[in-house]
Amino acid sequence: MERKFKYGKFGLTENPVGKYVALPWKDGRTLLGEVVSTSYNDVRGTLHLNVRHFCGDAWPVSPVASAVTILE
């Protein structure tokens, strides 16, 4: 089952750290990994996720929380 993060009045309604997520990537591939931390971009007002592949390597991007899908 897949779902997106839920947002409330003041941001995310759940803690994304430790969740397994997927992100559509170039050439039809999909990045899979685990969220290890978050960071907030004050200029854009967005919450970015720091994600690592299951082998321990970091993702090439820090996607916004609304762009990823949670894998359950």
KENU-285085 format. One record per residue: chain; residue number from 1; x, y, z of N, C-alpha, C in turn. Coordinates in steps of 0.05 Angstrom, whole numbers, plus 5000, padded with zeros to 4 digits. Atoms other than C-alpha are relative to their C-alpha. Layout:
<atoms>
atom c A	k NUM	n_c1 X	n_c2 Y	n_c3 Z	ca_c1 X	ca_c2 Y	ca_c3 Z	c_c1 X	c_c2 Y	c_c3 Z
...
</atoms>
This chain:
<atoms>
atom c A	k 1	n_c1 5017	n_c2 4977	n_c3 5000	ca_c1 5000	ca_c2 5000	ca_c3 5000	c_c1 5018	c_c2 5025	c_c3 5000
atom c A	k 2	n_c1 4984	n_c2 4975	n_c3 5002	ca_c1 5027	ca_c2 5069	ca_c3 4982	c_c1 4982	c_c2 5023	c_c3 5007
atom c A	k 3	n_c1 5015	n_c2 4976	n_c3 4993	ca_c1 5006	ca_c2 5137	ca_c3 5008	c_c1 5020	c_c2 5023	c_c3 5001
atom c A	k 4	n_c1 4984	n_c2 4975	n_c3 4997	ca_c1 5032	ca_c2 5209	ca_c3 5013	c_c1 4999	c_c2 5008	c_c3 5029
atom c A	k 5	n_c1 5000	n_c2 4989	n_c3 4973	ca_c1 5050	ca_c2 5246	ca_c3 5077	c_c1 4976	c_c2 5019	c_c3 5002
atom c A	k 6	n_c1 5023	n_c2 4983	n_c3 4995	ca_c1 4991	ca_c2 5282	ca_c3 5108	c_c1 5010	c_c2 5027	c_c3 5012
atom c A	k 7	n_c1 4993	n_c2 4973	n_c3 4990	ca_c1 4996	ca_c2 5357	ca_c3 5121	c_c1 4977	c_c2 5011	c_c3 5016
atom c A	k 8	n_c1 5020	n_c2 4986	n_c3 4984	ca_c1 4960	ca_c2 5396	ca_c3 5174	c_c1 5004	c_c2 5030	c_c3 4998
atom c A	k 9	n_c1 4997	n_c2 4971	n_c3 5000	ca_c1 4956	ca_c2 5469	ca_c3 5191	c_c1 5028	c_c2 5010	c_c3 5004
atom c A	k 10	n_c1 4973	n_c2 4992	n_c3 4994	ca_c1 5027	ca_c2 5472	ca_c3 5216	c_c1 5022	c_c2 4982	c_c3 4989
atom c A	k 11	n_c1 4981	n_c2 5018	n_c3 5012	ca_c1 5062	ca_c2 5422	ca_c3 5171	c_c1 4992	c_c2 4971	c_c3 5000
atom c A	k 12	n_c1 5005	n_c2 5028	n_c3 5000	ca_c1 5068	ca_c2 5347	ca_c3 5171	c_c1 4986	c_c2 4991	c_c3 5026
atom c A	k 13	n_c1 5014	n_c2 5010	n_c3 4976	ca_c1 5021	ca_c2 5309	ca_c3 5219	c_c1 5013	c_c2 4975	c_c3 5011
atom c A	k 14	n_c1 4986	n_c2 5023	n_c3 4991	ca_c1 5070	ca_c2 5252	ca_c3 5227	c_c1 5030	c_c2 5003	c_c3 4996
atom c A	k 15	n_c1 4971	n_c2 4998	n_c3 5001	ca_c1 5145	ca_c2 5242	ca_c3 5237	c_c1 5009	c_c2 4983	c_c3 4976
atom c A	k 16	n_c1 4992	n_c2 5016	n_c3 5023	ca_c1 5176	ca_c2 5221	ca_c3 5170	c_c1 5025	c_c2 4983	c_c3 5004
atom c A	k 17	n_c1 4975	n_c2 5015	n_c3 4995	ca_c1 5242	ca_c2 5195	ca_c3 5200	c_c1 4994	c_c2 4971	c_c3 5005
atom c A	k 18	n_c1 5003	n_c2 5029	n_c3 4998	ca_c1 5247	ca_c2 5120	ca_c3 5193	c_c1 4981	c_c2 4988	c_c3 4981
atom c A	k 19	n_c1 5019	n_c2 5010	n_c3 5020	ca_c1 5195	ca_c2 5114	ca_c3 5139	c_c1 5014	c_c2 4992	c_c3 4974
atom c A	k 20	n_c1 4989	n_c2 5008	n_c3 5025	ca_c1 5210	ca_c2 5078	ca_c3 5074	c_c1 4984	c_c2 5015	c_c3 4978
atom c A	k 21	n_c1 5013	n_c2 4983	n_c3 5020	ca_c1 5196	ca_c2 5122	ca_c3 5013	c_c1 5010	c_c2 4993	c_c3 4972
atom c A	k 22	n_c1 4993	n_c2 5003	n_c3 5028	ca_c1 5197	ca_c2 5120	ca_c3 4937	c_c1 4997	c_c2 5026	c_c3 4986
atom c A	k 23	n_c1 5000	n_c2 4976	n_c3 5015	ca_c1 5211	ca_c2 5175	ca_c3 4887	c_c1 5004	c_c2 4993	c_c3 4970
atom c A	k 24	n_c1 4996	n_c2 5004	n_c3 5029	ca_c1 5200	ca_c2 5171	ca_c3 4811	c_c1 5025	c_c2 5016	c_c3 4991
atom c A	k 25	n_c1 4975	n_c2 4988	n_c3 5008	ca_c1 5267	ca_c2 5186	ca_c3 4778	c_c1 5003	c_c2 4999	c_c3 4970
atom c A	k 26	n_c1 4995	n_c2 4999	n_c3 5029	ca_c1 5297	ca_c2 5195	ca_c3 4709	c_c1 4998	c_c2 4973	c_c3 4986
atom c A	k 27	n_c1 5001	n_c2 5024	n_c3 5017	ca_c1 5287	ca_c2 5144	ca_c3 4653	c_c1 4981	c_c2 4979	c_c3 5011
atom c A	k 28	n_c1 5019	n_c2 5020	n_c3 4990	ca_c1 5228	ca_c2 5111	ca_c3 4689	c_c1 5008	c_c2 4985	c_c3 5024
atom c A	k 29	n_c1 4991	n_c2 5014	n_c3 4976	ca_c1 5269	ca_c2 5088	ca_c3 4748	c_c1 4986	c_c2 5011	c_c3 5025
atom c A	k 30	n_c1 5011	n_c2 4991	n_c3 4975	ca_c1 5246	ca_c2 5094	ca_c3 4820	c_c1 5021	c_c2 4997	c_c3 5022
atom c A	k 31	n_c1 4982	n_c2 5001	n_c3 4978	ca_c1 5290	ca_c2 5112	ca_c3 4879	c_c1 4985	c_c2 4990	c_c3 5025
atom c A	k 32	n_c1 5012	n_c2 5011	n_c3 4975	ca_c1 5276	ca_c2 5072	ca_c3 4943	c_c1 5020	c_c2 5005	c_c3 5022
atom c A	k 33	n_c1 4983	n_c2 4995	n_c3 4977	ca_c1 5303	ca_c2 5088	ca_c3 5012	c_c1 4986	c_c2 5006	c_c3 5025
atom c A	k 34	n_c1 5010	n_c2 4994	n_c3 4973	ca_c1 5294	ca_c2 5106	ca_c3 5085	c_c1 5007	c_c2 5028	c_c3 5007
atom c A	k 35	n_c1 4995	n_c2 4973	n_c3 4991	ca_c1 5286	ca_c2 5176	ca_c3 5112	c_c1 5017	c_c2 5000	c_c3 5025
atom c A	k 36	n_c1 4982	n_c2 5000	n_c3 4977	ca_c1 5343	ca_c2 5191	ca_c3 5160	c_c1 4998	c_c2 5027	c_c3 5015
atom c A	k 37	n_c1 5003	n_c2 4974	n_c3 4987	ca_c1 5330	ca_c2 5265	ca_c3 5175	c_c1 4984	c_c2 5019	c_c3 4982
atom c A	k 38	n_c1 5014	n_c2 4980	n_c3 5015	ca_c1 5293	ca_c2 5327	ca_c3 5153	c_c1 5014	c_c2 5027	c_c3 5003
atom c A	k 39	n_c1 4989	n_c2 4973	n_c3 4998	ca_c1 5312	ca_c2 5399	ca_c3 5139	c_c1 4979	c_c2 5019	c_c3 4988
atom c A	k 40	n_c1 5020	n_c2 4981	n_c3 5009	ca_c1 5269	ca_c2 5461	ca_c3 5130	c_c1 5013	c_c2 5022	c_c3 4984
atom c A	k 41	n_c1 4990	n_c2 4979	n_c3 5017	ca_c1 5282	ca_c2 5511	ca_c3 5074	c_c1 4984	c_c2 5025	c_c3 5007
atom c A	k 42	n_c1 5014	n_c2 4975	n_c3 4992	ca_c1 5264	ca_c2 5580	ca_c3 5103	c_c1 4992	c_c2 5017	c_c3 4977
atom c A	k 43	n_c1 5005	n_c2 4983	n_c3 5023	ca_c1 5266	ca_c2 5615	ca_c3 5036	c_c1 4975	c_c2 4990	c_c3 4985
atom c A	k 44	n_c1 5023	n_c2 5011	n_c3 5015	ca_c1 5217	ca_c2 5569	ca_c3 5000	c_c1 4978	c_c2 4990	c_c3 5018
atom c A	k 45	n_c1 5021	n_c2 5010	n_c3 4981	ca_c1 5179	ca_c2 5545	ca_c3 5062	c_c1 4994	c_c2 4971	c_c3 4995
atom c A	k 46	n_c1 5005	n_c2 5028	n_c3 5005	ca_c1 5188	ca_c2 5471	ca_c3 5045	c_c1 5017	c_c2 4982	c_c3 5018
atom c A	k 47	n_c1 4986	n_c2 5020	n_c3 4983	ca_c1 5208	ca_c2 5410	ca_c3 5085	c_c1 5013	c_c2 4980	c_c3 4981
atom c A	k 48	n_c1 4985	n_c2 5019	n_c3 5017	ca_c1 5263	ca_c2 5369	ca_c3 5051	c_c1 5008	c_c2 4976	c_c3 5017
atom c A	k 49	n_c1 4993	n_c2 5025	n_c3 4987	ca_c1 5279	ca_c2 5297	ca_c3 5067	c_c1 5028	c_c2 4991	c_c3 4992
atom c A	k 50	n_c1 4974	n_c2 5012	n_c3 5005	ca_c1 5348	ca_c2 5268	ca_c3 5073	c_c1 4997	c_c2 4970	c_c3 5001
atom c A	k 51	n_c1 5006	n_c2 5028	n_c3 5004	ca_c1 5342	ca_c2 5197	ca_c3 5047	c_c1 5025	c_c2 4984	c_c3 4992
atom c A	k 52	n_c1 4979	n_c2 5018	n_c3 5008	ca_c1 5390	ca_c2 5139	ca_c3 5041	c_c1 4989	c_c2 4975	c_c3 4987
atom c A	k 53	n_c1 5007	n_c2 5026	n_c3 5012	ca_c1 5386	ca_c2 5078	ca_c3 4996	c_c1 5004	c_c2 4979	c_c3 5021
atom c A	k 54	n_c1 4998	n_c2 5022	n_c3 4980	ca_c1 5381	ca_c2 5011	ca_c3 5032	c_c1 5029	c_c2 4991	c_c3 5003
atom c A	k 55	n_c1 4972	n_c2 5008	n_c3 4998	ca_c1 5456	ca_c2 5000	ca_c3 5018	c_c1 5016	c_c2 5021	c_c3 5017
atom c A	k 56	n_c1 4986	n_c2 4980	n_c3 4984	ca_c1 5473	ca_c2 5063	ca_c3 5058	c_c1 5008	c_c2 5025	c_c3 4985
atom c A	k 57	n_c1 4992	n_c2 4977	n_c3 5016	ca_c1 5488	ca_c2 5111	ca_c3 5001	c_c1 4978	c_c2 5021	c_c3 5000
atom c A	k 58	n_c1 5020	n_c2 4979	n_c3 5000	ca_c1 5454	ca_c2 5179	ca_c3 5001	c_c1 4987	c_c2 5003	c_c3 4973
atom c A	k 59	n_c1 5014	n_c2 4994	n_c3 5025	ca_c1 5402	ca_c2 5197	ca_c3 4948	c_c1 5014	c_c2 5024	c_c3 4987
atom c A	k 60	n_c1 4988	n_c2 4978	n_c3 5014	ca_c1 5427	ca_c2 5245	ca_c3 4894	c_c1 4985	c_c2 5027	c_c3 5004
atom c A	k 61	n_c1 5016	n_c2 4976	n_c3 4995	ca_c1 5372	ca_c2 5295	ca_c3 4915	c_c1 4989	c_c2 4999	c_c3 5028
atom c A	k 62	n_c1 5015	n_c2 4999	n_c3 4975	ca_c1 5337	ca_c2 5318	ca_c3 4978	c_c1 4972	c_c2 5009	c_c3 4993
atom c A	k 63	n_c1 5026	n_c2 4992	n_c3 5010	ca_c1 5264	ca_c2 5316	ca_c3 4956	c_c1 4983	c_c2 5013	c_c3 5021
atom c A	k 64	n_c1 5020	n_c2 4989	n_c3 4981	ca_c1 5207	ca_c2 5355	ca_c3 4987	c_c1 4982	c_c2 4977	c_c3 5009
atom c A	k 65	n_c1 5016	n_c2 5022	n_c3 4988	ca_c1 5162	ca_c2 5313	ca_c3 5031	c_c1 4975	c_c2 4994	c_c3 4982
atom c A	k 66	n_c1 5024	n_c2 5005	n_c3 5016	ca_c1 5103	ca_c2 5322	ca_c3 4983	c_c1 5006	c_c2 4985	c_c3 4974
atom c A	k 67	n_c1 4993	n_c2 5013	n_c3 5025	ca_c1 5141	ca_c2 5291	ca_c3 4925	c_c1 5003	c_c2 4970	c_c3 5002
atom c A	k 68	n_c1 4995	n_c2 5029	n_c3 4996	ca_c1 5153	ca_c2 5222	ca_c3 4955	c_c1 4975	c_c2 4985	c_c3 5007
atom c A	k 69	n_c1 5022	n_c2 5017	n_c3 4992	ca_c1 5107	ca_c2 5164	ca_c3 4967	c_c1 5010	c_c2 4981	c_c3 5022
atom c A	k 70	n_c1 4993	n_c2 5017	n_c3 4978	ca_c1 5108	ca_c2 5125	ca_c3 5032	c_c1 4994	c_c2 4971	c_c3 4993
atom c A	k 71	n_c1 5004	n_c2 5029	n_c3 5005	ca_c1 5116	ca_c2 5049	ca_c3 5025	c_c1 4993	c_c2 4987	c_c3 5027
atom c A	k 72	n_c1 5008	n_c2 5014	n_c3 4976	ca_c1 5079	ca_c2 5008	ca_c3 5077	c_c1 4999	c_c2 4971	c_c3 4997
</atoms>
